[in-house]
Amino acid sequence: MLSQELETKTRRNRYDYHLSEIIRQRAWVEINQQALIHNVAEIKGLLSPKTALMAVVKADAYGHGAIKVAQTALDAGANGLAIATLGEGIELREAGITAPILILGAINTSEEIAAIAQWQLQPTLCNPQQALIFSDTLSKLGQTLPVHLKLDTGMSRLGTPWHQATDFVRLVQQLPYLKIATIYSHLATADDPDRSEMERQHRRFKQAIAQLKSHGLPLPPLHFANSAATLVNPNLHYDLVRVGLALYGLYPAPHLRSFADLKPVLQVKAKVTQVKTIPPGTGVSYGYQFVSDRTMDVAVVGIGYADGVPRNLSNRLEVLIRGQRVRQIGAITMDQLMLDVSAIPNLQVGEVVTLIGKDGDQEITADDWANKLGTISWEILCGFKHRLPRIMVKSSSNKLVEI
Ligand SMILES: *Cc1c(COP(=O)(O)O)cnc(C)c1O
């Protein structure tokens, strides 16, 4: 049994743990709400008034925290949300979000369909068999659902082949309990400076639509564009655009920078937990992948690969302290990493290290990490684990709010 005093203290500590100031003691992800609002406005500025903006908040809003990002994007003028999985949709509904939510992934079981109906989510239908399962389940429930039909115009992922669009649409149109909300397709190469494959996909999309028209089928709203296509060509915008990466302030490819002024939303920060001096010839971290060649000041930082700092960046990572670039040394460990801080005089425990973000004139981006690792910024952003609290910075007060 806990004593009364200890019980009170424990309860208070549990509460304190959720205060931003406390959880910022080790490492955290900072979300700049103003940058997100700016990016929504910037993207909307590219769209004609008849084109809606669907904010893609799958994978916990690309690691940024889906609920707060969704709420902010909707308040800033986004018209709907897209997620990948049923669970992601339920999370948003449970948070009280009532905007239309499109599930981009495939749904194939009646259990999932019942949950979609219950939570009023909007599924993607990719083929006739799936449409029949939906119709069957929904007729048992006596409930009608808006559905979004997906055509494969060249991504070779989800969707009915574009040349079978007419049969597919006609079938779904005849099924009870299904109401076609939109028809859409997804681009494979929109971020390639060579636009020829994207144009080929677009010709197929237009061909499918023309066939629907020629068969007298009513045309619902259409959509085709991800971030890159939204930036690069207004002819691809149709009735709505599905924007993910650009919302988070990153460009799908360097040549797209001139199309909009985007600001990175996410920063990753951690604190120095110990500082020491090591003599020449001292090994650092597991396996001694780094050995000092001189007397060196070393800082230990409380963030590691279990937080989403890829171990493959060991000895290649740079971070920012007091606006200066500092080299990471030795193997990155699960919860901690080490820095050569010889150039930083009198560094103190508790000073902030910026792993991704701005400090003074210096900036390190998710693209920098992606380039070093031979991957894409999307994967870097999604890689930050839930152990890092997401803290939203509201600009007006510069107040930190845990999310
Ligand atoms: C993820 C996704 C998007 C968003 O892509 P970005 O390149 O991040 O803008 C759009 N549409 C579909 C179908 C997706 O899966």
PDBQT file of the ligand as one rigid body, heavy atoms in Angstrom, charges set to zero:
ROOT
HETATM    1  C1  LIG A 501       0.250   8.915 -50.024  1.00  0.00    +0.000 C 
HETATM    2  C2  LIG A 501      -0.672   9.216 -51.147  1.00  0.00    +0.000 A 
HETATM    3  C3  LIG A 501      -0.842  10.536 -51.589  1.00  0.00    +0.000 A 
HETATM    4  C4  LIG A 501       0.002  11.701 -51.083  1.00  0.00    +0.000 C 
HETATM    5  O1  LIG A 501       1.267  11.650 -51.712  1.00  0.00    +0.000 OA
HETATM    6  P1  LIG A 501       2.335  12.843 -51.500  1.00  0.00    +0.000 P 
HETATM    7  O2  LIG A 501       3.344  12.577 -52.553  1.00  0.00    +0.000 OA
HETATM    8  O3  LIG A 501       2.897  12.689 -50.122  1.00  0.00    +0.000 OA
HETATM    9  O4  LIG A 501       1.604  14.113 -51.697  1.00  0.00    +0.000 OA
HETATM   10  C5  LIG A 501      -1.814  10.771 -52.547  1.00  0.00    +0.000 A 
HETATM   11  N1  LIG A 501      -2.554   9.768 -53.059  1.00  0.00    +0.000 NA
HETATM   12  C6  LIG A 501      -2.385   8.484 -52.685  1.00  0.00    +0.000 A 
HETATM   13  C7  LIG A 501      -3.223   7.421 -53.303  1.00  0.00    +0.000 C 
HETATM   14  C8  LIG A 501      -1.434   8.156 -51.730  1.00  0.00    +0.000 A 
HETATM   15  O5  LIG A 501      -1.251   6.891 -51.371  1.00  0.00    +0.000 OA
ENDROOT
TORSDOF 0
